[in-house]
Amino acid sequence: RGEHSGEGISSPGVAGGGRHAALASELHAKWQSRSGPLGYAAKAALLYLTHYFSRFHIAYTDVDSGTTHSLQASSLMAVRITDFGNVLKRLAPGAALEHDDLRLVIWKSNARLSFPLHLSAAYLGYSGNLPGVVFANASAVTCTALPDRPRNRTPRIIRAEADGEHLGRLSVRLSIERAAFTLLMPPSSS
């Protein structure tokens, strides 16, 4: 469950903020279907190489250790899908719809290599440690923009998304609603 500006949003797959959300908002489904996977990858690479992604604040409590974490990161994904079945494959090792938590993938570093390194590792099936990438399990995570620096005249725009849909800017709180079920049905035609 994602909360943004007081609204609840159901997200069964992946949600997040920062670099990942900027890519999702720029590369919407309509553009993807028109250009195909190769065009999507080229557009993503160009966006990634030409944009600076601001860091933001993340706070969560690790469900495994009970430790509360507060850190800065350049990107976050909260994932529940085990295997995406495409080039992303196992994007977040340990994620599963059956679990009562979110599998967090946090890019602490703003280094240009950590994001593509992680995507390459996911594609190749590598699930070990990577520099600048942190994995954690949490029932909720909060993302907030850091204050703008006085000499920075352009305000930081840090985006949030859920399942590829742009939600707007941070602040956002992503959480799990345990034992919940939503049934979507078309309106009755009678």
Accessible surface in RSA format (square Angstrom, percent):
REM  Atomic radii and reference values for relative SASA: ProtOr
REM  Chains: A
REM  Algorithm: Lee & Richards
REM  Probe-radius: 1.40
REM  Slices: 20
REM RES _ NUM      All-atoms   Total-Side   Main-Chain    Non-polar    All polar
REM                ABS   REL    ABS   REL    ABS   REL    ABS   REL    ABS   REL
RES ARG A   1   108.73  45.7  90.92  46.3  17.81  42.4  14.36  19.6  94.36  57.2
RES GLY A   2     1.42   1.8   0.00   N/A   1.42   1.8   0.94   2.6   0.49   1.1
RES GLU A   3    69.00  39.6  66.32  50.2   2.68   6.4  15.70  30.4  53.29  43.5
RES HIS A   4    29.90  16.3  28.02  19.5   1.87   4.8  17.65  18.2  12.25  14.3
RES SER A   5    96.21  81.3  48.91  65.3  47.30 109.0  46.55  99.1  49.66  69.6
RES GLY A   6    82.81 102.1   0.00   N/A  82.81 102.1  40.88 112.2  41.93  93.9
RES GLU A   7   109.03  62.6 104.21  78.8   4.81  11.5  36.94  71.5  72.08  58.9
RES GLY A   8    38.77  47.8   0.00   N/A  38.77  47.8   2.28   6.3  36.49  81.7
RES ILE A   9    43.06  24.5  39.66  29.5   3.41   8.2  43.06  31.0   0.00   0.0
RES SER A  10    85.41  72.2  59.96  80.0  25.46  58.6  35.66  75.9  49.75  69.7
RES SER A  11    19.43  16.4   5.75   7.7  13.68  31.5   5.52  11.8  13.91  19.5
RES PRO A  12    81.33  59.3  76.65  69.9   4.68  17.0  81.20  67.0   0.13   0.8
RES GLY A  13     3.41   4.2   0.00   N/A   3.41   4.2   3.05   8.4   0.36   0.8
RES VAL A  14    18.53  12.2  17.75  16.1   0.77   1.9  18.52  16.1   0.01   0.0
RES ALA A  15     5.85   5.4   5.67   8.8   0.18   0.4   5.67   8.0   0.18   0.5
RES GLY A  16     0.69   0.8   0.00   N/A   0.69   0.8   0.00   0.0   0.69   1.5
RES GLY A  17     0.00   0.0   0.00   N/A   0.00   0.0   0.00   0.0   0.00   0.0
RES GLY A  18     4.21   5.2   0.00   N/A   4.21   5.2   3.56   9.8   0.66   1.5
RES ARG A  19     1.77   0.7   1.77   0.9   0.00   0.0   0.00   0.0   1.77   1.1
RES HIS A  20    21.84  11.9  21.55  15.0   0.29   0.7  15.05  15.5   6.79   7.9
RES ALA A  21     0.00   0.0   0.00   0.0   0.00   0.0   0.00   0.0   0.00   0.0
RES ALA A  22    14.34  13.2  14.34  22.1   0.00   0.0  14.34  20.2   0.00   0.0
RES LEU A  23    19.63  10.9  19.63  14.0   0.00   0.0  19.63  13.8   0.00   0.0
RES ALA A  24    14.24  13.1   7.28  11.2   6.96  15.8  12.75  18.0   1.49   3.9
RES SER A  25    25.56  21.6   6.91   9.2  18.65  43.0   8.22  17.5  17.34  24.3
RES GLU A  26    69.47  39.9  58.67  44.4  10.80  25.7   6.88  13.3  62.59  51.1
RES LEU A  27     0.96   0.5   0.22   0.2   0.74   1.9   0.22   0.2   0.74   2.0
RES HIS A  28    85.20  46.6  84.12  58.5   1.08   2.8  58.06  59.8  27.15  31.6
RES ALA A  29    72.72  66.9  64.11  98.9   8.61  19.6  64.78  91.2   7.94  21.0
RES LYS A  30   150.25  73.3 141.19  86.6   9.07  21.6  89.65  80.7  60.61  64.6
RES TRP A  31    54.30  21.8  54.30  26.3   0.00   0.0  32.79  17.5  21.50  34.9
RES GLN A  32    67.26  37.6  63.87  46.7   3.39   8.1  11.10  23.6  56.15  42.6
RES SER A  33    97.35  82.3  59.22  79.0  38.14  87.9  55.35 117.9  42.00  58.8
RES ARG A  34   166.42  69.9 129.64  66.1  36.78  87.6  73.04  99.8  93.38  56.6
RES SER A  35    45.89  38.8  16.13  21.5  29.75  68.5  26.49  56.4  19.39  27.2
RES GLY A  36    22.97  28.3   0.00   N/A  22.97  28.3  22.37  61.4   0.60   1.3
RES PRO A  37   120.10  87.5 109.36  99.7  10.74  39.0 116.09  95.9   4.01  24.9
RES LEU A  38   151.69  84.5 147.63 105.6   4.06  10.2 150.22 105.5   1.47   4.0
RES GLY A  39    20.87  25.7   0.00   N/A  20.87  25.7  18.95  52.0   1.93   4.3
RES TYR A  40    75.05  35.0  75.05  42.7   0.00   0.0  43.80  32.9  31.26  38.5
RES ALA A  41    53.96  49.6  45.50  70.2   8.46  19.3  49.94  70.3   4.02  10.7
RES ALA A  42    62.04  57.0  48.64  75.1  13.40  30.5  57.10  80.4   4.94  13.1
RES LYS A  43    70.62  34.5  66.34  40.7   4.28  10.2  20.94  18.8  49.68  52.9
RES ALA A  44    19.66  18.1  19.05  29.4   0.61   1.4  19.38  27.3   0.29   0.8
RES ALA A  45    50.79  46.7  43.38  66.9   7.41  16.9  50.30  70.8   0.49   1.3
RES LEU A  46   110.27  61.4 107.54  76.9   2.73   6.9 109.62  77.0   0.65   1.7
RES LEU A  47    12.11   6.7   9.26   6.6   2.85   7.2  11.53   8.1   0.58   1.6
RES TYR A  48    16.03   7.5  16.03   9.1   0.00   0.0  16.03  12.0   0.00   0.0
RES LEU A  49   116.85  65.1  97.53  69.8  19.31  48.6  97.53  68.5  19.31  52.0
RES THR A  50    89.98  64.0  54.32  55.1  35.66  85.0  56.22  75.5  33.76  51.0
RES HIS A  51    82.77  45.2  79.48  55.2   3.29   8.4  59.11  60.9  23.66  27.5
RES TYR A  52   142.93  66.7 115.92  66.0  27.01  70.3 101.28  76.1  41.65  51.3
RES PHE A  53    15.17   7.6  11.46   7.1   3.71   9.7  14.02   8.5   1.15   3.3
RES SER A  54    20.31  17.2  14.60  19.5   5.70  13.1   1.55   3.3  18.76  26.3
RES ARG A  55    67.34  28.3  66.43  33.9   0.90   2.1  29.01  39.6  38.32  23.2
RES PHE A  56     0.00   0.0   0.00   0.0   0.00   0.0   0.00   0.0   0.00   0.0
RES HIS A  57    53.26  29.1  53.26  37.0   0.00   0.0  40.10  41.3  13.16  15.3
RES ILE A  58     0.00   0.0   0.00   0.0   0.00   0.0   0.00   0.0   0.00   0.0
RES ALA A  59    32.01  29.4  28.93  44.7   3.08   7.0  29.23  41.2   2.78   7.4
RES TYR A  60    12.22   5.7   4.41   2.5   7.81  20.3   7.37   5.5   4.85   6.0
RES THR A  61    63.20  45.0  58.78  59.6   4.43  10.6  39.17  52.6  24.03  36.3
RES ASP A  62    20.02  14.0  19.98  19.9   0.04   0.1   0.59   1.4  19.43  19.4
RES VAL A  63    62.40  41.1  29.98  27.1  32.41  78.1  36.01  31.3  26.39  71.6
RES ASP A  64   109.84  76.9  71.69  71.4  38.15  90.2  34.67  81.6  75.17  75.0
RES SER A  65    78.07  66.0  40.03  53.4  38.03  87.6  47.30 100.7  30.77  43.1
RES GLY A  66    53.33  65.8   0.00   N/A  53.33  65.8  29.33  80.5  24.00  53.8
RES THR A  67    66.11  47.0  59.22  60.0   6.89  16.4  44.79  60.2  21.32  32.2
RES THR A  68    97.95  69.7  74.78  75.8  23.18  55.2  53.93  72.4  44.03  66.6
RES HIS A  69    60.02  32.8  56.80  39.5   3.22   8.2  36.59  37.7  23.42  27.3
RES SER A  70    80.80  68.3  49.08  65.5  31.72  73.1  34.19  72.8  46.61  65.3
RES LEU A  71    35.43  19.7  27.00  19.3   8.43  21.2  35.43  24.9   0.00   0.0
RES GLN A  72    82.02  45.9  75.10  54.9   6.92  16.5  15.45  32.9  66.56  50.5
RES ALA A  73     0.00   0.0   0.00   0.0   0.00   0.0   0.00   0.0   0.00   0.0
RES SER A  74     0.00   0.0   0.00   0.0   0.00   0.0   0.00   0.0   0.00   0.0
RES SER A  75     0.00   0.0   0.00   0.0   0.00   0.0   0.00   0.0   0.00   0.0
RES LEU A  76     0.00   0.0   0.00   0.0   0.00   0.0   0.00   0.0   0.00   0.0
RES MET A  77     7.18   3.7   7.18   4.7   0.00   0.0   7.18   6.1   0.00   0.0
RES ALA A  78     2.78   2.6   0.67   1.0   2.11   4.8   0.67   0.9   2.11   5.6
RES VAL A  79     0.40   0.3   0.00   0.0   0.40   1.0   0.00   0.0   0.40   1.1
RES ARG A  80    42.80  18.0  42.64  21.7   0.16   0.4   2.94   4.0  39.86  24.2
RES ILE A  81    52.50  29.9  52.03  38.8   0.46   1.1  52.50  37.8   0.00   0.0
RES THR A  82    50.58  36.0  46.25  46.9   4.33  10.3  37.89  50.9  12.70  19.2
RES ASP A  83    69.55  48.7  49.86  49.6  19.69  46.6  19.29  45.4  50.26  50.1
RES PHE A  84    50.79  25.4  25.53  15.8  25.26  65.7  29.49  17.9  21.30  61.0
RES GLY A  85    67.70  83.5   0.00   N/A  67.70  83.5  33.65  92.4  34.04  76.2
RES ASN A  86    81.97  56.5  69.13  66.8  12.84  30.9  40.90  98.4  41.07  39.7
RES VAL A  87    99.93  65.8  97.21  88.0   2.72   6.6  97.87  85.0   2.06   5.6
RES LEU A  88    53.30  29.7  53.30  38.1   0.00   0.0  53.30  37.4   0.00   0.0
RES LYS A  89    85.51  41.7  85.51  52.5   0.00   0.0  42.88  38.6  42.62  45.4
RES ARG A  90   119.63  50.2 117.94  60.1   1.69   4.0  35.09  48.0  84.54  51.2
RES LEU A  91     3.34   1.9   3.34   2.4   0.00   0.0   3.34   2.3   0.00   0.0
RES ALA A  92     0.49   0.5   0.00   0.0   0.49   1.1   0.00   0.0   0.49   1.3
RES PRO A  93    26.89  19.6  23.28  21.2   3.61  13.1  26.52  21.9   0.37   2.3
RES GLY A  94    48.89  60.3   0.00   N/A  48.89  60.3  34.26  94.0  14.62  32.8
RES ALA A  95     4.39   4.0   0.00   0.0   4.39  10.0   1.93   2.7   2.46   6.5
RES ALA A  96    11.64  10.7  10.15  15.7   1.49   3.4  10.15  14.3   1.49   3.9
RES LEU A  97    94.52  52.6  81.14  58.0  13.39  33.6  81.31  57.1  13.21  35.5
RES GLU A  98   148.67  85.4 115.20  87.2  33.47  79.7  71.75 138.8  76.92  62.8
RES HIS A  99    80.98  44.3  76.12  52.9   4.86  12.4  48.25  49.7  32.73  38.1
RES ASP A 100    80.25  56.2  74.05  73.7   6.20  14.7  14.55  34.2  65.70  65.5
RES ASP A 101    25.12  17.6  22.92  22.8   2.20   5.2   0.99   2.3  24.13  24.1
RES LEU A 102    11.01   6.1  11.01   7.9   0.00   0.0  11.01   7.7   0.00   0.0
RES ARG A 103    40.55  17.0  40.04  20.4   0.51   1.2   1.32   1.8  39.22  23.8
RES LEU A 104     0.00   0.0   0.00   0.0   0.00   0.0   0.00   0.0   0.00   0.0
RES VAL A 105     0.00   0.0   0.00   0.0   0.00   0.0   0.00   0.0   0.00   0.0
RES ILE A 106     0.00   0.0   0.00   0.0   0.00   0.0   0.00   0.0   0.00   0.0
RES TRP A 107     0.00   0.0   0.00   0.0   0.00   0.0   0.00   0.0   0.00   0.0
RES LYS A 108    94.03  45.9  91.94  56.4   2.09   5.0  37.24  33.5  56.78  60.5
RES SER A 109    34.65  29.3  27.11  36.2   7.54  17.4  25.07  53.4   9.59  13.4
RES ASN A 110    40.94  28.2  25.07  24.2  15.87  38.2  20.84  50.2  20.10  19.4
RES ALA A 111    54.10  49.7  39.82  61.5  14.28  32.5  51.68  72.8   2.42   6.4
RES ARG A 112    90.34  37.9  84.91  43.3   5.43  12.9  46.15  63.1  44.18  26.8
RES LEU A 113   137.29  76.5 136.89  97.9   0.41   1.0 136.89  96.1   0.41   1.1
RES SER A 114     5.33   4.5   3.03   4.0   2.30   5.3   4.79  10.2   0.54   0.8
RES PHE A 115     7.55   3.8   7.55   4.7   0.00   0.0   7.55   4.6   0.00   0.0
RES PRO A 116    49.49  36.1  47.89  43.7   1.60   5.8  48.85  40.3   0.64   4.0
RES LEU A 117    73.60  41.0  68.94  49.3   4.67  11.7  72.71  51.1   0.90   2.4
RES HIS A 118     4.22   2.3   4.22   2.9   0.00   0.0   3.78   3.9   0.44   0.5
RES LEU A 119    51.38  28.6  48.78  34.9   2.60   6.5  48.93  34.4   2.45   6.6
RES SER A 120    57.61  48.7  51.31  68.5   6.30  14.5  27.42  58.4  30.20  42.3
RES ALA A 121     8.45   7.8   4.62   7.1   3.82   8.7   7.93  11.2   0.52   1.4
RES ALA A 122     2.20   2.0   0.34   0.5   1.86   4.2   2.15   3.0   0.05   0.1
RES TYR A 123   106.39  49.7 103.42  58.8   2.97   7.7  55.36  41.6  51.03  62.9
RES LEU A 124   138.59  77.2 104.47  74.7  34.12  85.8 109.35  76.8  29.25  78.7
RES GLY A 125    53.60  66.1   0.00   N/A  53.60  66.1  26.63  73.1  26.97  60.4
RES TYR A 126   116.68  54.5 103.18  58.7  13.49  35.1  82.38  61.9  34.30  42.3
RES SER A 127    75.03  63.4  50.84  67.8  24.19  55.7  15.86  33.8  59.17  82.9
RES GLY A 128    28.32  34.9   0.00   N/A  28.32  34.9  24.47  67.1   3.85   8.6
RES ASN A 129   142.03  97.9 123.86 119.7  18.18  43.8  32.98  79.4 109.05 105.4
RES LEU A 130    22.24  12.4  14.56  10.4   7.68  19.3  16.29  11.4   5.94  16.0
RES PRO A 131   102.07  74.4  86.18  78.6  15.89  57.8  99.03  81.8   3.04  18.9
RES GLY A 132    27.77  34.2   0.00   N/A  27.77  34.2  14.43  39.6  13.34  29.9
RES VAL A 133    14.74   9.7   0.00   0.0  14.74  35.5   0.00   0.0  14.74  40.0
RES VAL A 134    46.39  30.5  43.03  39.0   3.36   8.1  46.39  40.3   0.00   0.0
RES PHE A 135    47.39  23.7  23.88  14.8  23.51  61.2  23.88  14.5  23.51  67.3
RES ALA A 136     4.27   3.9   1.66   2.6   2.62   6.0   4.27   6.0   0.00   0.0
RES ASN A 137    25.14  17.3  24.92  24.1   0.22   0.5   0.30   0.7  24.83  24.0
RES ALA A 138     0.00   0.0   0.00   0.0   0.00   0.0   0.00   0.0   0.00   0.0
RES SER A 139    36.68  31.0  35.46  47.3   1.22   2.8   5.32  11.3  31.36  43.9
RES ALA A 140    21.38  19.7  16.50  25.5   4.89  11.1  16.65  23.4   4.74  12.5
RES VAL A 141     1.02   0.7   0.00   0.0   1.02   2.5   1.02   0.9   0.00   0.0
RES THR A 142    48.12  34.2  47.91  48.6   0.21   0.5  31.84  42.8  16.28  24.6
RES CYS A 143     0.00   0.0   0.00   0.0   0.00   0.0   0.00   0.0   0.00   0.0
RES THR A 144    43.15  30.7  43.15  43.7   0.00   0.0  34.84  46.8   8.30  12.6
RES ALA A 145    48.11  44.2  28.01  43.2  20.11  45.7  28.01  39.4  20.11  53.3
RES LEU A 146    35.03  19.5  30.25  21.6   4.78  12.0  30.42  21.4   4.61  12.4
RES PRO A 147   115.27  84.0  96.43  87.9  18.84  68.5 108.75  89.8   6.52  40.5
RES ASP A 148    67.75  47.5  44.24  44.0  23.51  55.6  17.61  41.4  50.14  50.0
RES ARG A 149   113.25  47.6 109.63  55.9   3.62   8.6  37.41  51.1  75.85  46.0
RES PRO A 150   140.37 102.3 103.21  94.1  37.17 135.1 117.21  96.8  23.16 144.0
RES ARG A 151   197.73  83.0 169.10  86.2  28.63  68.2  78.15 106.8 119.57  72.5
RES ASN A 152    56.45  38.9  41.38  40.0  15.06  36.3  13.10  31.5  43.35  41.9
RES ARG A 153   229.12  96.2 195.05  99.4  34.07  81.1  74.80 102.2 154.32  93.5
RES THR A 154    96.29  68.5  91.78  93.1   4.50  10.7  59.86  80.4  36.42  55.1
RES PRO A 155    78.04  56.9  72.63  66.2   5.41  19.7  74.01  61.1   4.03  25.0
RES ARG A 156    34.38  14.4  15.67   8.0  18.71  44.6  10.56  14.4  23.82  14.4
RES ILE A 157    83.08  47.3  55.77  41.6  27.30  65.8  55.77  40.2  27.30  74.1
RES ILE A 158     7.77   4.4   3.26   2.4   4.50  10.9   5.84   4.2   1.93   5.2
RES ARG A 159    69.10  29.0  67.88  34.6   1.22   2.9   2.50   3.4  66.60  40.4
RES ALA A 160     0.46   0.4   0.46   0.7   0.00   0.0   0.46   0.6   0.00   0.0
RES GLU A 161     0.65   0.4   0.39   0.3   0.26   0.6   0.00   0.0   0.65   0.5
RES ALA A 162     4.58   4.2   2.33   3.6   2.25   5.1   2.33   3.3   2.25   6.0
RES ASP A 163    61.51  43.1  37.55  37.4  23.96  56.7  32.37  76.2  29.15  29.1
RES GLY A 164    36.68  45.2   0.00   N/A  36.68  45.2  23.70  65.0  12.98  29.1
RES GLU A 165   118.03  67.8 117.09  88.6   0.94   2.2  42.17  81.6  75.86  61.9
RES HIS A 166    83.91  45.9  57.15  39.7  26.75  68.4  37.11  38.2  46.80  54.5
RES LEU A 167    33.50  18.7  12.68   9.1  20.82  52.3  17.78  12.5  15.72  42.3
RES GLY A 168    15.92  19.6   0.00   N/A  15.92  19.6  15.92  43.7   0.00   0.0
RES ARG A 169   125.27  52.6 121.48  61.9   3.78   9.0  40.70  55.6  84.57  51.3
RES LEU A 170    22.45  12.5   0.30   0.2  22.15  55.7   0.30   0.2  22.15  59.6
RES SER A 171    63.83  53.9  48.45  64.7  15.37  35.4  30.36  64.7  33.46  46.9
RES VAL A 172     4.22   2.8   0.50   0.5   3.72   9.0   4.03   3.5   0.19   0.5
RES ARG A 173    99.46  41.8  98.50  50.2   0.95   2.3  32.05  43.8  67.41  40.9
RES LEU A 174     6.08   3.4   6.08   4.3   0.00   0.0   6.08   4.3   0.00   0.0
RES SER A 175    12.40  10.5  11.90  15.9   0.50   1.2   5.60  11.9   6.80   9.5
RES ILE A 176    24.68  14.0   9.12   6.8  15.56  37.5   9.50   6.8  15.18  41.2
RES GLU A 177    98.76  56.7  80.45  60.9  18.31  43.6  40.86  79.0  57.90  47.3
RES ARG A 178   121.16  50.9 100.05  51.0  21.11  50.3  49.42  67.5  71.74  43.5
RES ALA A 179   114.05 104.9  58.97  91.0  55.07 125.3  79.13 111.4  34.92  92.5
RES ALA A 180    58.37  53.7  22.57  34.8  35.79  81.4  28.84  40.6  29.52  78.2
RES PHE A 181   170.73  85.4 136.19  84.4  34.54  89.9 140.03  84.9  30.70  87.9
RES THR A 182    98.52  70.1  72.20  73.2  26.32  62.7  48.64  65.3  49.88  75.4
RES LEU A 183   118.87  66.2  92.02  65.8  26.85  67.5  92.58  65.0  26.29  70.7
RES LEU A 184   158.74  88.4 133.00  95.1  25.74  64.7 135.22  95.0  23.52  63.3
RES MET A 185   141.46  73.3 109.28  72.3  32.18  76.6  89.85  76.4  51.61  68.4
RES PRO A 186   114.21  83.2  95.94  87.5  18.27  66.4 102.87  84.9  11.33  70.4
RES PRO A 187   127.17  92.7 102.76  93.7  24.41  88.7 114.78  94.8  12.40  77.0
RES SER A 188    96.11  81.2  57.83  77.2  38.28  88.2  56.01 119.3  40.10  56.2
RES SER A 189   123.64 104.5  80.61 107.6  43.02  99.1  53.66 114.3  69.97  98.0
RES SER A 190   141.83 119.9  71.84  95.9  69.99 161.2  81.93 174.5  59.90  83.9
END  Absolute sums over single chains surface
CHAIN  1 A    10875.6       8495.2       2380.4       6459.6       4416.0
END  Absolute sums over all chains
TOTAL         10875.6       8495.2       2380.4       6459.6       4416.0
